[in-house]
C-alpha cells in the first residue's frame, strides 16, 4: 500500500499542502483538517482512502472558506462561488459549501441586493438602474436585484429624484470652480456617469445650482466673478 513520504505546505497555494506518496507528488490537499484525519508522514494510504479523505477535506475547506469570506462583508452567491473556485476547491465542494451557506441564512442574493443598495444610497448615491447593473455584474439575477433595490428604497424612504438631488449636491460641493456655466456642465456629466436619466438629472442639477448661486442669470454670475 502506498505510504506518505512527504506532506508539506505548498509555496504556490497558501492554505494547501503537497502530498507525496512513495516519493512522488500525488496531489494538493487543503491543509485544514489534515492532522485530524490522520494524514501524516509514514501513514499508509490506498487510492480509495485518498479519494475519500480528499473529498472530505475539500468539502470542509470550502465550507470554512465560504464562512470566512462572508465574515468580512455581505457577498453574492456568485462571488462566493468564484472565490472558492479560485482557491482550488472541487466543483462538488463549492456547490455544497454554497448550499450550506444558503440553508444557514448566510447567503441570500435578495438580501445582499438590499444591503448593497442601502450602502449606495447612504454613501455613494446613483440611479437605481446603475445599481441594478452593478448587482447583475456580481451575479445577482434581475428579479433579485430589482426586489432588493426596491426594498432598500422603501427602507430609506427615498425616491430616484431624491437620489439625483443628493448626487448633484455632492458633486457640486466637490467642484472648485464657482462659475455657473462650468458647474452646470460638470454636474450634468457627473449625474450622467451615475446613470440618471436626462429629465431626472435636469431637476436635480438646477435645484443644486439655485441653492449655490441663487436665481442670478448666468451672465450676471459670470460678471460677478470677474470673467467679463
matplotlib code that plots the C-alpha trace (Angstrom):
import matplotlib.pyplot as plt

x = [0.0, 1.4, 3.0, 3.0, 6.6, 6.2, 3.4, 4.5, 3.0, 2.6, 4.5, 2.3, -1.1, -1.4, -3.6, -2.8, -0.3, 1.6, 1.1, 3.8, 3.2, 6.2, 8.5, 6.3, 4.0, 0.4, -1.9, -2.6, -4.9, -6.5, -4.2, -7.0, -8.0, -5.1, -3.9, -7.4, -7.9, -4.7, -2.7, 1.0, 4.3, 4.6, 0.9, -0.2, -3.0, -4.8, -6.2, -9.7, -8.8, -7.1, -10.1, -12.4, -10.2, -9.6, -13.3, -13.9, -11.0, -12.3, -15.8, -14.6, -12.1, -14.7, -17.3, -14.8, -13.5, -17.0, -17.8, -14.6, -15.2, -18.7, -17.4, -15.8, -18.9, -22.0, -21.4, -23.5, -23.7, -21.7, -18.9, -18.6, -18.5, -15.8, -13.8, -13.8, -13.1, -10.1, -8.7, -8.8, -11.7, -13.6, -16.8, -18.8, -17.3, -18.1, -21.7, -22.1, -20.5, -22.7, -25.9, -24.9, -24.5, -27.9, -29.6, -28.0, -29.2, -25.7, -26.1, -29.2, -28.9, -32.1, -30.8, -27.4, -29.0, -30.9, -27.8, -25.7, -28.3, -28.6, -24.9, -25.0, -27.9, -26.2, -22.6, -22.4, -25.8, -26.5, -29.5, -31.4, -30.7, -26.9, -27.2, -29.1, -26.5, -23.7, -25.7, -26.0, -22.3, -22.0, -24.1, -27.4, -30.4, -32.5, -35.5, -33.4, -31.6, -34.8, -36.6, -33.6, -33.2, -36.9, -36.8, -33.8, -35.7, -38.6, -36.4, -34.5, -37.6, -36.2, -37.1, -35.0, -35.4, -34.1, -31.1, -30.4, -30.6, -28.2, -25.8, -26.0, -25.3, -22.4, -20.9, -21.4, -19.6, -16.6, -16.2, -13.5, -14.9, -17.5, -18.5, -22.2, -21.9, -18.9, -20.6, -23.8, -21.8, -19.8, -22.9, -24.7, -21.7, -21.4, -25.0, -24.8, -21.9, -24.1, -26.9, -29.6, -32.0, -31.8, -35.1, -34.2, -30.7, -32.1, -34.3, -31.5, -28.8, -30.9, -32.0, -28.4, -27.3, -30.2, -29.1, -25.4, -25.8, -29.4, -31.6, -28.9, -28.8, -25.6, -24.2, -24.6, -22.9, -20.0, -19.7, -19.8, -16.9, -14.8, -15.0, -16.0]
y = [0.0, 3.5, 5.3, 9.1, 10.2, 14.0, 16.3, 20.0, 23.4, 24.4, 27.5, 28.1, 27.9, 29.2, 27.1, 23.9, 21.0, 18.9, 15.2, 12.8, 9.0, 6.7, 9.7, 11.1, 14.1, 12.9, 15.9, 19.2, 19.0, 21.7, 21.9, 22.5, 19.2, 17.1, 16.0, 15.3, 12.9, 11.1, 12.2, 12.4, 11.2, 7.4, 6.6, 4.1, 5.3, 3.4, 5.2, 4.7, 6.2, 9.1, 9.9, 9.7, 11.9, 14.4, 14.7, 15.4, 17.9, 19.8, 20.0, 21.1, 23.6, 25.0, 25.4, 27.1, 29.3, 30.4, 31.4, 33.3, 35.1, 36.1, 37.3, 40.4, 41.7, 40.5, 38.7, 37.4, 33.7, 34.2, 36.0, 33.2, 30.5, 32.4, 32.9, 29.2, 28.1, 30.4, 28.7, 25.3, 23.6, 20.9, 21.8, 19.5, 21.0, 24.6, 23.7, 22.0, 24.9, 27.5, 25.5, 25.1, 28.9, 29.4, 27.0, 28.6, 32.0, 33.4, 33.8, 35.4, 37.4, 39.4, 40.5, 41.1, 43.4, 45.3, 45.9, 46.8, 49.3, 50.8, 51.3, 53.1, 55.3, 56.4, 56.7, 56.7, 57.7, 56.8, 55.7, 52.5, 51.4, 51.7, 50.0, 47.1, 46.8, 46.6, 43.9, 41.9, 42.1, 40.4, 37.5, 38.6, 37.8, 40.7, 39.9, 39.6, 42.8, 44.7, 43.4, 44.1, 47.6, 48.4, 47.2, 49.5, 52.5, 51.8, 51.3, 54.5, 56.5, 58.0, 58.2, 58.3, 62.0, 62.5, 60.3, 62.5, 65.6, 64.1, 63.2, 66.7, 68.4, 66.1, 66.7, 70.5, 70.5, 68.9, 71.4, 74.1, 76.5, 79.0, 79.5, 78.7, 77.5, 75.3, 73.9, 73.1, 71.2, 69.3, 68.4, 67.0, 64.9, 63.8, 62.6, 61.0, 58.8, 57.8, 56.6, 59.2, 60.0, 63.4, 64.6, 63.5, 65.0, 68.3, 68.9, 67.8, 69.9, 73.1, 72.6, 72.3, 75.3, 77.5, 76.7, 77.5, 80.5, 81.7, 82.9, 85.0, 84.8, 83.1, 86.3, 88.2, 85.5, 85.5, 89.2, 89.0, 86.5, 88.8, 86.7, 89.6]
z = [0.0, -0.9, 2.0, 2.6, 2.3, 2.3, 3.5, 3.3, 2.9, -0.7, -1.8, -4.7, -2.9, 0.6, 2.9, 0.9, 1.4, -1.1, -0.6, -1.8, -2.0, -2.2, -3.1, -5.9, -5.8, -5.7, -5.2, -3.3, -0.3, 1.9, 4.9, 7.4, 9.0, 7.8, 11.2, 12.5, 9.6, 10.4, 7.4, 8.3, 7.0, 7.3, 7.1, 4.5, 2.2, -0.5, -3.6, -2.3, 1.1, -0.5, -2.7, 0.3, 2.5, -0.3, -0.8, 2.9, 3.1, 0.0, 1.5, 4.9, 3.5, 1.1, 3.8, 6.2, 3.4, 2.5, 6.0, 6.4, 3.2, 4.3, 7.7, 6.1, 4.4, 2.6, -0.7, -3.6, -4.3, -7.5, -5.5, -3.0, -5.8, -7.7, -4.5, -3.7, -7.3, -7.4, -4.3, -6.0, -4.3, -6.3, -8.1, -5.8, -2.7, -3.9, -4.6, -1.2, 0.6, -1.1, -0.5, 3.2, 3.5, 1.8, 4.2, 7.2, 6.1, 5.5, 1.8, 0.2, -3.0, -2.5, 1.0, -0.5, -3.1, -0.4, 1.7, -1.3, -2.4, 1.1, 1.1, -2.2, -1.2, 2.0, 0.8, -3.0, -4.5, -8.0, -10.1, -9.4, -12.9, -12.4, -9.0, -10.6, -13.3, -10.7, -8.9, -12.1, -12.6, -9.2, -10.3, -8.8, -11.0, -12.5, -10.3, -7.1, -7.9, -8.6, -5.5, -3.2, -4.6, -4.1, -0.6, 0.1, -1.4, 0.9, 3.9, 3.3, 2.4, -0.8, -4.5, -7.6, -7.8, -4.2, -5.0, -8.0, -5.9, -3.3, -6.1, -7.6, -4.2, -3.5, -6.9, -6.6, -3.2, -4.8, -7.6, -7.1, -9.8, -8.8, -12.4, -13.0, -16.6, -15.9, -12.8, -14.7, -17.4, -14.9, -12.9, -15.9, -16.7, -13.1, -12.9, -16.3, -15.2, -12.3, -14.5, -14.0, -16.9, -18.5, -17.1, -13.6, -13.8, -15.1, -12.0, -9.6, -11.3, -11.4, -7.8, -6.7, -8.7, -7.3, -3.8, -4.7, -7.0, -6.3, -9.2, -10.9, -14.7, -15.9, -17.4, -14.1, -12.2, -14.7, -14.3, -10.5, -10.7, -12.9, -16.0, -18.3]

ax = plt.figure().add_subplot(projection="3d")
ax.plot(x, y, z, "-o")
ax.set_aspect("equal")
plt.show()
